[in-house]
Amino acid sequence: MDPAEPLTVAELLMARAGDDGPALVTAGGAWSWRAFAAEAAVRAAMVGGDSGPDSGPPHVGVLLDNTAEYMFWIGAAALGAATVVGINHTRRGEELAADVRHTDCTYLVTDAGHLPLVDGLDLGVDPERVLVVGRDPYDARRRAAAGAPLRPAARPDRRFLLLFTSGSTGAPKAVVCSQERFARIVGITTPMFGTTADDVCYQSMPLFHGNALMANWAMVLGSGATMALAPRFSARGFLTDVRRFGATYFNYVGRALAYVLATPEQPDDADNPLRLGFGTEASALDMERFSARFGCRLVEGYGSSEGAVSITRRPGMPAQALGKPVERPGSDVIVADPETGEECPPAVIDAHGRLVNGGEAIGEIVNRAGASGFEGYYRNDEATAARIRDGWYWSGDLGYRDADGWFYFAGRSSDWLRVDSENFASAPIERILARIPGVVMVAVYPVPDPRTGDQVMAALEMPPGAELDPGELRAFLSAQPDLGTKWEPRFVRVVGHMPLTGTNKVRKAPLRAEHWRTSDPVYWRDDPGGPYRAMTDADRRAWEDGFARHGRAGLLDPI
């Protein structure tokens, strides 16, 4: 960022405070930038005078759907009066309570719909500071603060947000985002996407996740555009909302595109105002189908809430690639062997698109220049140290890079499979299975083998009423030239709904824990080269007897 540009989110918001153009619209109301800043000042005054950890601003946990009230608290944090902690409303019980306690929340802002989630839990928050929107003392505080003046009090290093990671691979961690870091994101994303004050940026991703703020509100704030806010993501409501709000841009995470594509196709789908969508982790096939159906250009990027590695798509890149790292100071991104730290050799991809040398080419995506942009995990030195080792930033994500320098995603670090002494990752297999006609979503993961190593298992979500024909599955897999010799699933489970995180990323842990012990239909090959057939109770008993014979019965306990 140019030194002359604002170094805090407070300065960016103050620059909008006199603007009467639209800042925020919901199904129930609209606010200009002037009105939005005024509401932010009211929330700032509601916690004014209180201090949080380290004598900084109070930590305000927000447990709400996407509402105007949530955004007003983001505005209060922008002014430097609070640090907003996004509380994931898909978590339950002690896990949710632990998130609140771990982040030292002074206040918890929620509503009547979410209050039962914390009923009876030890939150570490004074009960009088659990503020329920629409009730006293919340409304009393808000009325007392009405007309509060705008008084920004933010240093560049002040904590602006604590954003929990998605939790798709383990316990979530709270990523620190300072005023300066978010202001820098504003300066990068606004020109990158060409956002102007005429744009309407549709937001249905949850505000407790970094994607919602860094890939949407950042550019809204930087350009004076409008955020159109939906309470939650709805595949069926997506196009209706886009048309109602006149949305020109949207952001997404995980499998959101797949769910929209699973809705019934209509002849006028392309009749909408969208010009651009940005997100992560959609398959190349879903991106192609979405663009063709809705007439909207999509841009994918690789990044994380931590912010230390950024890879973007570029013209002329291979269809399945992530792209190439953003060229900037503090970036030297490679694929490294997680054990030795040596750079992995380039991937060899044959004429059919098959990764020939996955065992040596796949490694962890690493920034050798360090962790520029990563400000650590709040009160979790161990997790921070696991990311920064010997001066390098280790992303925890698997990937490979071809001879031309294009990076490919190969799954999370927990997605390694070892079959017949061969190591490979899940993501390339998922990309192939996603081609199955009608499939909505795919997850590939390892399950134990009775003798040694793993077997490949896949979970497929099909549209309602659709069934998987095992003969057609066998024929489909036999026709895929890029399916590695060890990659074909031994087990295929058909799920009604894929288990997801709050940001539409697949949660593989419960799938792995259940393996073939499920009431869902499971098809398997009892002979590794044979046809698929439905797995019976007798099949399960016979298969599991092998674990007892080879002393591996303990692997069948929940993972």
N, C-alpha and C positions, 0 to 999 in steps of 0.2 A: 504493500500500500504506500502511496506517496505520502511523505511526512506531512504535507499540507492538508491531507484529508483527515476527517474525523477519526479519532482513535478510540472512541467509545460509542456504544449503542445509544447512550443518553444524548450525545451530540446529534446523532442521526435522527432520533425521534424529535428533538427540539427543532431541527430544521424543517420538520413537517408540521409543527404545532399550529402554524397559521394557515394551513392549507384547507380549503373547504371542499376539496375533491374527495370522493369516496375512498375510505380506508378499509372498511370491513362491512360485509353484508352476510346475513344469515336468513333463514326462512322467516325469522320473526322480527327483523329490524335491520337498520343500516346506520353507519356512523361515519362522519367525515373524519379526516385526519385531525382537525381541530377538536372534534368531539371525542375521538379516541384518546388523544393526549390528555384531555380533561379527565376522562374516566381513569386513565392510568394514574394521574395525580391524586385522585380520590383514594384509589387502592394503596398508593404509596403512603398517604396520610393515615390510613387505617392501621398501619403497622409502624408508623413513624415514632422514633424515639426508642424502639426496641432494638436490641442487638442480638446477633446470632453467634455462631462459633468464631473464635479468634477475634472477637469484638467487631466483626464485620456485620453486614446487613443480616436481618433475620432470614432463616431458611423457611420458605413457605411451600409446603407440600400441596400440590393441586391434584385432587382426585375427582375429575370431572370428564364428561364427554367433551367433544369439541364444541365449545360455546363461546359466546362473546365474553362472558365473565372470565373464562380461561385466558383469553387474549388480553383482557384488561390487566390481569396479573402479570402477564408477560411484559406489558407496558410498564407496570410498576417496577419490575425488575430492571427494565431498560433504563429507567430513571435512576437506578442505583439504590432504591429503597429496600430491595429484597433480592434474595436469590431464589428463583423458582426451581423447585424439585418436581419433576414430572413423575407422578405416581401411576404405575401401570395398573389400570383397572381390570385387567384380565388375570391378575394374580390374586391369590386367596389366602386367608388364614394367616398363619405365622409368617409365611413368606412375604406377604404384603406388609405386615407389621414390622418385620425386620428391615424392609426397605425404608420405612419411615424413621425408625430408630437409628439406623445406620447413617442416615443423612442429617441427623441432628435437627429435625424440623421443629421450629418454634411454633409454627401454626400449621394446621391442616385445613384447607378449604375444600369443601365437598358439597353435596346436595342431598335431597331426600332420597333420590334414586340410588346413590352410592353409599349412603350412611350405613346400611345394613352390612356392607362389606367389612367395616371396621368395628362393628358392635361387639363389645366384650374383649377387644384385643388390647394388648399392652403396646401402645404407640410411642410412649415416652413423651407425649404432648399433654400439657395442661388441658383438662377437659374444657375449660373456659376458652381455650384457644383452638378448639375444633369448631370452625366456623361453617355453619350450614347456610348456603345461599337461600335466600327467601325466608329465613327465620331470624329472630333475635338470638344472640347479640349481633349477628352479621349485619342485618339491616340497620340496627341502631348505630353501629360503627360507621356504616356507609353514609347515613344521614348526617352524622356529626362531622364527617369529613367533606361533605358536599361543598363545592366551590374552592377546594384546596388549590393553592397556587402551584404552578410547575416549578419545582425546585430540584433539578438534577444534581445528584451527588455521587458521581461515579468516577473512579480512577480506572485507567486502562486495565490494571491487574485485578480489579474487583470481580469476584465470582458473579456471573450473570445467570448461568443455568447449571443444574446438575441433571444429566440425562442418562438414564439407565440404558445399558446395552440391551439388545433384544432378548437375550436369554435363550437363543436357539441352540446353544452348545453348552450351557452350564448356567451357574448362578449369575444373574445380572450384576454388573458393576456400574457405579455412578461415575460417568465421565465429566470432568470439570471443563466448563466453557466460560472463559473470562469475557469481559466487555471488549477487550482488544481483539480477541480471537474472532468473536462474532462479527465485529465491525470489519475485520479483514475479509471474512466470508462474504459480507455484503458487497465489498468492493470488487470481489472476484466474480461472483455469480451474476450480478446485475448486467454487466456488459457481456458476459459469456452467453447469456440467453437472449440478449437484446430486449430485455423487459423495459417497457415504457409506462407512463401514467395511464395509457389507454388500455393496458392489459387487465384482465380479470383472472386471477390465479385461484383455481379451484382446489380446495383443501379438504380431503376426507381421510387422510392418514392421521393417526392419533397424535395429538400435540405433545404427548409425553415422550415422543421419539424424535431423535435428531433430524430425520428426513423431513418432517413436517415444517420445522423451523429453518433449517439450513438450505433446503431445496425449494422453499416457497416463501416464507415470511421474510427471509433475508433479502430477496430480490424485490419483494413488495415494498419493504422499507427503503431500499436503495433507489427505487424508481418512482415512488408515489403511486404505484399500481393499487389494485383492490384485491383483498383476499375474500373469496367467497367460501364460507365455512359450512361444511356439513357435519352433523353430530357424529356420525360414524360412516365408515366405508360401506356402501351398498352396491353390489354389482347391478342389481335391477334398477336402482335409482340413479346410477351414474349418468347416463345420457340425459335423463330428465333434468337432473340438476345442472348439467352443462348448458343445456338450452335455456333453463329458467334464469340462470345467472349471467348468461352470455360469456361463459368462461372461454378464454383463449389459451390457457395453459393449465396443466395439472401435473402432479408428482405422484409417484407410486413406489411401493416397496414389495419385494417378494412376489407372491402369486396373484396380485390384484388383477393384472391383465388377463390371466387365465380365467378368473371368475367372470370378468366382464364378457370375454369371448364365449363363455358357456351359456350366456343368455340367448334367447331366440333371436335370430338374425332378422332384421327388417329392411325393406327396400330403401328406406330413407335414412339409414344409419349415418351415412356420410354428410347428411344435411345438419351440420352443427358448426359452431364458431371456433372449435379447437384448431390451433396452429402448431402446438408443440406439447409433448409430454416428456418428462425426465424421470428416470428411476434407476433401480438396480435389480439384478437377479431375474429378469424376465428372459425366457428362452428366445433365441433368434427366430424360431418359428412363430412364437406368440407375437413378437414384435412385427413380423412381416404380416401376419393375419390382421393384427389390430390396425396397422397403418392402412392396409387395403380396405378394411371394412369401414373405418371411421374417418378416413382422409386426413389423418393427423400424423405429422412427423414425430418420431420418437428418438430420443437420445438416451443412451445408457452410459453409466459411469460406474467405476468401482471406487468405493471409499467406505469410510466408517465414521462413527461418532467420534472416534479418537482423532481423526484428521491427519495422520502422519503419512498416509499413502493415498495417492489419487491417480487413477488411470482412466483415460477418456477415449471414447471411440473417435476414429478419424476416417476420412474418405479413403476408399480402396482397401479397407481392412477385411480379413477373412470373416465370414458370416458368424462364426462361433466365438470369435476373439473378444476379449474385454477392450482391447485397444493398446495404447502405449502410455507410459507414465507422463504426467504433466511435467513439462520442463520448467523448473523453477529452482532457485537456490534452496539447498537443503533437501534435494531429492536425488537419490542414486538407488533406484529400485531394481532388484534382481530376484531370481528364484534360487534359494539356497537350501542345501541339505540341512535339515534341522538338527542333526547330530554333529556333523563336522563343521558346519558353517561354510563349506566350499560351495561355490556357484555350480548349480546343476548344468549339465550339458544341454544344448538346444534340443528341442523336441524334434523327432523325425516323424513326419506325417506322410503316409503313403498316398497313392493315387485315389484311394477310396475314402480318404479323410481319416483313416485309422491311426491312432497314436501308437507307433511301433515300440518306442523305448520308454514307456511310462514309468517303469521301475526306477530309471535313473534321471529322467527329465523332470518328474514331479517333485516339488519341494515346497517350502514355505515362502510366501511373498514377503520380502524384507527390504527395508530402506537402510542401506549402509551409511547414509549421511546422518542418520540419527532420527530423532522423534520431533522434528520441527512441526509445530502445530498441536502436538499432544501435550496436554497440561496435567496428565496423570488421572488416576482414579481417586475419588474422594475417600480418605481414611482406609486405603487399601494398598499399602506399600508393597506387599507381596505380589499382587496382581500387576502393579505398575512395573515392578522389577522384572516380571515375566515377559512384559512387552519390550522392555529396554535392556538388552544384554550386550555387554562389551561395546557399548556406544551405538549399537544397531537397534532399529525398531523391527520387532518380529510381529507380523500381523495376526498370526494364528490361522491364516487362510492358506490353502494349498493352491498351487498354480503351476503352469509351465510356460515356457517362452520358446517360440519357434526361431528359426535361423534369421528371419527378417525382423526380429525384435517384438513381434506381437505377443501379448500376454493372454493366457487363457485361464479361466477359473476351474479348479478341480475339486472344490469342496472345502469343508472346514477341516481343521487339523484332526478332528475326531472321525473323519470320514474315510480314513485309510482302510482298505480291505487287503487281506493276504490270503490268496487262494492258490493251493499247490505251490507254495513258496514264491509266488509272484505277487508283488505289491502294486496296487493301483488305487485310484480314487473314484469316488462315486459320481461326480458331476458329468463326466463324459458319457457314462451309461444313462444317466437321467436325460441327457439331451437326445439320445437315441430313442428311448422309450416314450418321450414326449411326442414322437411322430405317430404313435398308435392312433388310428382314426377315432375321434371322439373323446380321447382321454383329456381330463381337466387338469390333473396335477399328478406329479410323479415324485416319489422319494425312494432312493436306493441306499441301503445300509448293510453293514455286515451282521451276520448271525453266526453263532459258533458251529463248527463242524465236529462230529463225534470223535474224530481222531486227532486232527490238528488244524490250526488256522481257522479260516472263516469260510462261509458260503455266502453267496450274493442273494439278497432278498430285496424285492421291490414292492412298494405299495402304490396302487393306482386308484385314483378317484375318478369315477366315471359319472356321466350325467345321470340324473334321476331316471330310473327305469331301464337304463342300459345294462347289458350283461357282457361279460368277457367270455368269448368263445376260445377254449384252450387250443383247438385246432388252428384257428386263425392267428392266435398268438404265436404258435410254433412256426407257422408259415411266415409271419411278419418278421420274426427274429432271424430266420434263415435267410431272408432277403436283404438284410442290412449289411452292406459290405464293410462298414466301419466298426462293426461290433467285435471287440477283441475276443480272442479265443477263450479267455477265462471270465469274460464279462457277463455272459448270459445268466440271468437269475435262476437259481435253483428253486426259489419259492417266489410266488407272485400273490400278493394279498389285494383284494378289492375292498376298499373302504368306502363307507358312506360319506364321511367328511374327514379330510386330512386334519390331524391335530396341528394347530397353528399357534404362533406367538401372537401378541397383540398387534404386531406389524406385518401379519400375513406371511411370516416365514415358517417353514415346516419345522415342527418339533419332532425330531427323530428319536429322542430318548424313549418315549413311551412305546413307539413302534418296535424299537430294538428290544425293550424289556419284555414285550409280549411275544415276539418272534412269531412262530406258527401257532401259538396257543391263543386263539381268538375265535370268536363266533362269526367273524367275517369269512367269506369264502376265501380259501387258500388253494392255489393250484401249484403243483410241484412236479418235478421230474425225479422219480425214484431211481431211474437210471440216468446218469449225467447227460447222456446223449439222446435220451428218449423223449417221447411226447409229454406234454403237460396233461395232468388229470387232477381232479378234485382230491384234496387230501382228506382222508377219512380218519376217524378216531383210531382205528386199527393201524393206519399208516403212522400216526403220531407216536403211538406206543412203540411200534417197531423201530422207528427212527431214534427215539429217545433211549431205547434199550442199549443202543450203540454207545451212548455217552457213559452209561454205567459200566459197560464192559471195558471201556478204555480209560476209566478213572476221571472222566470229565463232567460228571453229573452236576458238579457245583456251578458249571457255566450256565445251567438252565434256570438258576435263581434269578429274580429280577435284577436287571443291570442298573 
